[in-house]
Every structure is written in structure tokens, then in C-alpha cells.
Amino acid sequence: MRRGRPLALLAALLLLATTAVAQQRDSTSLELKFLDVGQADAILIQLGRNAVLVDASRGDDIVQYLEEEGVDSLVAAIASHNHDDHLGGMDAVLDSWPVGMYLTNGRVPGTENGSRALALARERGVPTPQVPWPVIQLGDARISVFPSSLPATEPDENNYSLGVLVERGRFKALMTGDSQENELAGWLRTRKIPDVDLLKAAHHGADNGVIPGWLHATQPEIVVISVGKDNPYGHPGRWALRFYATHNRRILRTDQDGTVVVTVDPSGAYRIATRGPIPR
């Protein structure tokens, strides 16, 4: 009987060592998590203990999502634009965690949640810098946030979405909120839109969230669509899906695949995992 105890202790020590190594390895992996939040957007970008949130779903349940992902603070929170399916939970985020800075498109929010988020940022002393924004560093990963390509007089809030580019090694991912044809075309005219590995489909995969030149410029291998099951808007659009599927691109949808996790190593090599949709 006594002989088994050292063996059991050795096994436990080996397990602890393996776990420690895994944790150390995980702390060097950049993770882009396209959270399964229904008909809304919430993207968490994590590297070790540092994290950035792009959009915050529809309501306070975003707090539970982020708690489950192990978030204890945010380097930055970014609201792509002032619609409640993107910033509905941003006030709860600002009320629940330390946030390094809060970036918005600069317009006066037209929703109660958006106004409350700005008020909380002021109350808590969270900086809300104006354009041009500094590059956000998560270790060796870079997150660049850029404003709409259209003038401030643009009447459609979707077309005043912010763009977010994530880079690590040779890996690039691009997210553009609910941008539609006019904003996408405007960004193309700047000739600053890069070839990327991953593209987050604009406007939940709607037909008006993609144009031919956009895919020609970005040439993604992966397209992620954040969308709710059986939503009343008909998202994603059939035409957009056919377009995204050209050139054998892989399409991932939160309504079918659940949360999509893209893990990127320092060189930029990446792998993809899905968690299965949350029953609703």
C-alpha cells in the first residue's frame, strides 16, 4: 500500500507540472473570441491577462460571458457604433471592470445604454481619446482602431462604424461593425485596407455588408459571422453567403458553431476551435 503513495504523489506532481506548462503556453497565445451572444456582436481579444473588448452585445449578460472567459480588467473597450446590439452591455462592462480607455465613433449616443456608458466612463475617469487613437498593444500584438471613411454628416449609424485591425506576426484580422456598402467603398478608396487572414462579416452577414472590391482587397481565408438563430432580419443574407464562400473560404457562424476561438501564436500561425451554440 505504501508503494502506491509515492507513485500517486509523482503522478500528481507531473500533472501539476504539465498544467503549469500549459498555462505558461496559453499566456503566450493571442485569442480572438467571437462570443455567441445571439443577434449581436461581442469580440474579446486576449493575450495572457490582458484583454480588449470590441462591442458588448445587447445587455448586462455580457458580464457573465466575460467572467466565464476569465476577464479581470480591460486594456480598452471599443464600441463600433451606437446601436444597442453592439453597446447594449457596455455600461455594465464599464461598471464591472477597470477599463484603460473607451473608444467610440464620437457621435452622441441615441440610446439610454450608450449614454449611460459615456456617463460611467466620465464618472470613473476612463479616458475617451479622440482620433487619431494610439495603437493598442497586447504584448507583441497590435490593435489599430480607425474611424469611418465617411463624413460626420453620414445619416446611417451603421455606416459610421469603427474599423478594428488585429495583427500578430503574419496574422491579420479585420472587424468593421455594421459597415455597409458606402463605408466599405470609402475605406477601399483610402487604399489602406490590407490582405487579412480573418474577416468578421459586417452587419451580421447582411447582403449590404459586403461588396466585390472588399473581398478582393481583404482576401480572407476565414469569415466569421456573428448572428442570432432565426433572427427576424434574415441574416446572414443568401447572396452574401454565396459571395463569402467563393475561393473555398471557411465560413463560421455563431448561430451554428457557437463561440469561435481563433488562437494565434507569436509567428502568426493560427488555429480555430468552436464551442457549439448556446441553447436559447
Wavefront OBJ file of the C-alpha trace (Angstrom):
o trace
v 0.000 0.000 0.000
v 2.763 2.418 0.873
v 4.418 1.883 -2.509
v 1.341 3.347 -4.219
v 1.548 6.636 -2.361
v 4.862 7.845 -3.890
v 3.581 6.844 -7.324
v 0.373 8.761 -6.727
v 2.351 11.752 -5.489
v 4.620 11.584 -8.548
v 1.586 11.453 -10.844
v 0.098 14.468 -9.092
v 3.346 16.395 -9.412
v 3.583 15.518 -13.101
v 0.011 16.697 -13.597
v 0.787 19.980 -11.846
v 3.910 20.459 -13.945
v 2.016 19.716 -17.144
v -0.726 22.138 -16.138
v 1.828 24.845 -15.321
v 3.496 24.406 -18.703
v 0.119 24.558 -20.438
v -0.785 27.705 -18.543
v 2.541 29.258 -19.483
v 1.973 28.330 -23.128
v -1.568 29.726 -23.035
v -0.248 33.011 -21.663
v 1.671 33.485 -24.938
v -1.300 32.711 -27.174
v -3.404 35.519 -28.586
v -7.073 34.538 -28.614
v -9.822 36.218 -30.605
v -13.158 35.064 -29.222
v -16.256 35.807 -31.259
v -18.762 35.245 -28.485
v -22.068 33.500 -29.083
v -24.321 36.342 -27.897
v -27.246 35.885 -30.271
v -28.171 38.651 -32.711
v -25.407 40.974 -31.547
v -21.637 41.474 -31.570
v -19.071 40.910 -28.833
v -15.454 40.080 -29.640
v -12.928 39.502 -26.858
v -9.223 39.731 -27.708
v -6.980 38.211 -25.021
v -3.273 37.733 -24.505
v -2.409 36.383 -21.080
v -4.073 38.630 -18.519
v -4.555 41.496 -20.965
v -7.770 41.861 -22.941
v -9.627 44.228 -25.268
v -13.378 44.092 -25.881
v -14.861 45.082 -29.233
v -18.611 45.660 -28.772
v -20.640 44.428 -25.825
v -23.723 42.580 -27.006
v -27.257 43.713 -26.121
v -27.413 43.730 -22.330
v -25.951 43.068 -18.911
v -25.488 39.347 -19.605
v -22.188 40.318 -21.265
v -20.799 40.468 -17.715
v -21.392 36.750 -17.265
v -19.805 35.981 -20.632
v -16.662 37.908 -19.727
v -16.493 36.383 -16.249
v -16.586 32.928 -17.829
v -13.668 33.955 -20.054
v -11.616 34.974 -17.010
v -11.618 38.724 -17.613
v -10.474 40.796 -14.629
v -9.701 44.070 -16.451
v -9.683 45.529 -19.953
v -6.907 47.471 -21.645
v -9.625 49.013 -23.810
v -13.318 48.730 -24.596
v -14.395 49.677 -28.123
v -17.941 50.437 -29.273
v -18.009 50.172 -33.047
v -21.153 52.320 -33.253
v -24.205 53.422 -31.287
v -26.668 50.583 -31.725
v -27.798 48.508 -28.773
v -26.834 45.179 -30.352
v -23.236 46.417 -30.120
v -23.106 48.578 -26.987
v -26.171 47.479 -25.051
v -23.967 45.932 -22.376
v -21.134 48.464 -22.446
v -22.430 50.314 -19.386
v -22.376 47.043 -17.429
v -18.814 46.389 -18.606
v -17.632 49.840 -17.503
v -19.418 49.365 -14.195
v -17.887 45.935 -13.550
v -14.191 46.133 -14.527
v -11.288 48.547 -14.657
v -11.044 49.780 -18.266
v -7.947 51.503 -19.644
v -9.807 53.530 -22.277
v -13.168 53.644 -24.007
v -13.264 54.288 -27.755
v -16.421 55.302 -29.649
v -17.230 56.781 -33.033
v -17.625 60.197 -31.385
v -21.326 60.633 -32.053
v -23.836 61.424 -29.328
v -25.398 58.070 -28.414
v -29.029 57.757 -29.352
v -29.722 55.059 -26.765
v -30.018 55.023 -22.994
v -27.335 52.340 -22.674
v -24.913 54.312 -24.815
v -25.465 57.489 -22.810
v -25.028 55.600 -19.551
v -21.760 54.086 -20.784
v -20.321 57.526 -21.540
v -21.518 58.832 -18.170
v -19.850 55.907 -16.376
v -16.611 56.493 -18.282
v -16.584 60.121 -17.109
v -17.538 59.164 -13.561
v -14.788 56.559 -13.311
v -12.135 58.614 -15.052
v -11.832 56.265 -18.043
v -10.111 58.154 -20.885
v -12.159 58.570 -24.070
v -9.493 59.772 -26.518
v -10.353 61.256 -29.888
v -8.974 60.423 -33.333
v -6.210 59.551 -34.041
v -6.170 56.754 -31.488
v -2.973 55.161 -30.246
v -2.181 51.622 -31.306
v -3.256 49.280 -28.516
v -0.526 46.827 -27.522
v -1.271 43.379 -26.102
v 2.258 42.116 -25.703
v 3.544 41.825 -29.270
v 0.039 42.006 -30.743
v -1.156 45.324 -32.190
v -4.742 46.558 -32.357
v -5.368 49.548 -34.600
v -8.714 51.361 -34.456
v -9.671 53.637 -37.325
v -12.674 55.897 -37.907
v -15.372 55.749 -40.542
v -14.375 56.561 -44.095
v -17.451 58.797 -44.438
v -18.058 62.401 -43.270
v -19.735 63.139 -39.950
v -22.888 64.102 -41.853
v -23.427 60.448 -42.838
v -27.022 59.742 -41.708
v -26.752 55.957 -41.315
v -25.211 54.966 -37.982
v -24.141 51.599 -39.414
v -22.033 53.439 -41.981
v -20.256 55.317 -39.203
v -18.840 52.147 -37.632
v -15.245 51.988 -36.468
v -12.772 49.566 -38.013
v -10.504 47.357 -35.887
v -7.391 45.619 -37.236
v -5.624 42.989 -35.110
v -2.075 41.969 -36.034
v 0.341 39.436 -34.620
v 3.277 38.118 -36.578
v 1.956 37.499 -40.080
v -1.644 37.152 -38.853
v -4.225 39.880 -39.502
v -7.919 40.070 -38.599
v -10.321 42.849 -39.569
v -13.636 43.838 -37.921
v -15.844 46.690 -39.107
v -19.012 46.664 -37.005
v -22.138 47.073 -39.133
v -20.493 48.900 -42.015
v -22.376 48.779 -45.306
v -21.586 49.360 -48.972
v -20.876 53.114 -48.751
v -18.476 52.846 -45.826
v -16.697 49.813 -47.271
v -16.256 51.611 -50.592
v -14.906 54.665 -48.788
v -12.305 52.581 -46.956
v -11.278 50.978 -50.228
v -10.659 54.439 -51.684
v -8.100 55.090 -48.927
v -6.095 52.087 -50.187
v -5.215 51.232 -46.595
v -7.275 48.049 -46.251
v -4.856 45.095 -46.056
v -4.953 41.472 -47.100
v -6.111 39.626 -43.951
v -6.403 36.069 -42.695
v -9.737 36.596 -40.973
v -12.629 38.908 -41.746
v -15.542 39.485 -39.388
v -18.530 39.805 -41.710
v -20.015 43.282 -41.441
v -23.632 43.792 -40.361
v -24.136 40.193 -39.193
v -23.597 38.833 -42.693
v -26.249 41.012 -44.331
v -26.218 41.356 -48.111
v -25.499 45.089 -47.743
v -22.392 44.385 -45.627
v -20.149 43.225 -48.461
v -19.122 44.415 -51.916
v -16.911 42.691 -54.525
v -13.975 45.048 -54.048
v -13.990 44.441 -50.292
v -13.270 40.730 -50.612
v -10.802 41.369 -53.426
v -8.834 43.712 -51.137
v -9.045 41.693 -47.918
v -8.773 38.158 -49.412
v -9.657 36.426 -46.139
v -9.221 32.708 -45.565
v -11.792 32.756 -42.764
v -15.054 34.707 -42.456
v -16.781 34.827 -39.063
v -20.440 35.853 -38.894
v -21.865 36.955 -35.535
v -25.579 36.279 -35.868
v -28.581 35.011 -33.930
v -30.518 31.894 -34.839
v -33.825 32.524 -36.643
v -33.369 36.303 -36.367
v -36.110 38.482 -37.892
v -33.720 40.287 -40.262
v -32.882 37.341 -42.479
v -29.199 37.498 -41.538
v -26.964 36.250 -42.970
v -28.107 37.073 -46.495
v -28.101 34.336 -49.125
v -26.227 36.482 -51.629
v -23.599 37.414 -49.030
v -23.120 33.772 -48.031
v -22.545 32.739 -51.637
v -20.085 35.578 -52.036
v -18.171 34.763 -48.842
v -17.944 31.101 -49.858
v -16.021 31.814 -53.068
v -12.362 30.709 -53.258
v -13.081 27.953 -50.720
v -13.192 30.333 -47.779
v -14.186 28.820 -44.471
v -17.328 30.392 -43.015
v -18.056 30.183 -39.293
v -21.341 31.364 -37.760
v -22.077 31.857 -34.098
v -25.674 30.660 -34.580
v -24.397 27.302 -35.870
v -20.894 26.972 -34.407
v -21.290 28.869 -31.142
v -18.368 30.898 -29.825
v -15.499 30.898 -32.320
v -11.993 30.979 -30.816
v -9.018 31.828 -33.015
v -5.693 31.171 -31.290
v -2.623 32.879 -32.750
v 0.985 32.097 -31.835
v 3.789 34.700 -31.924
v 4.668 33.876 -35.533
v 1.094 34.442 -36.676
v 0.209 30.780 -37.215
v -3.362 30.217 -36.086
v -5.880 27.527 -35.297
v -9.638 27.633 -34.868
v -11.935 25.989 -32.341
v -15.688 26.248 -31.817
v -17.742 25.604 -28.701
v -21.136 24.774 -30.146
v -24.138 27.115 -29.987
v -25.717 28.039 -26.659
v -29.278 26.633 -26.425
v -31.762 29.510 -26.451
l 1 2 3 4 5 6 7 8 9 10 11 12 13 14 15 16 17 18 19 20 21 22 23 24 25 26 27 28 29 30 31 32 33 34 35 36 37 38 39 40 41 42 43 44 45 46 47 48 49 50 51 52 53 54 55 56 57 58 59 60 61 62 63 64 65 66 67 68 69 70 71 72 73 74 75 76 77 78 79 80 81 82 83 84 85 86 87 88 89 90 91 92 93 94 95 96 97 98 99 100 101 102 103 104 105 106 107 108 109 110 111 112 113 114 115 116 117 118 119 120 121 122 123 124 125 126 127 128 129 130 131 132 133 134 135 136 137 138 139 140 141 142 143 144 145 146 147 148 149 150 151 152 153 154 155 156 157 158 159 160 161 162 163 164 165 166 167 168 169 170 171 172 173 174 175 176 177 178 179 180 181 182 183 184 185 186 187 188 189 190 191 192 193 194 195 196 197 198 199 200 201 202 203 204 205 206 207 208 209 210 211 212 213 214 215 216 217 218 219 220 221 222 223 224 225 226 227 228 229 230 231 232 233 234 235 236 237 238 239 240 241 242 243 244 245 246 247 248 249 250 251 252 253 254 255 256 257 258 259 260 261 262 263 264 265 266 267 268 269 270 271 272 273 274 275 276 277 278 279 280
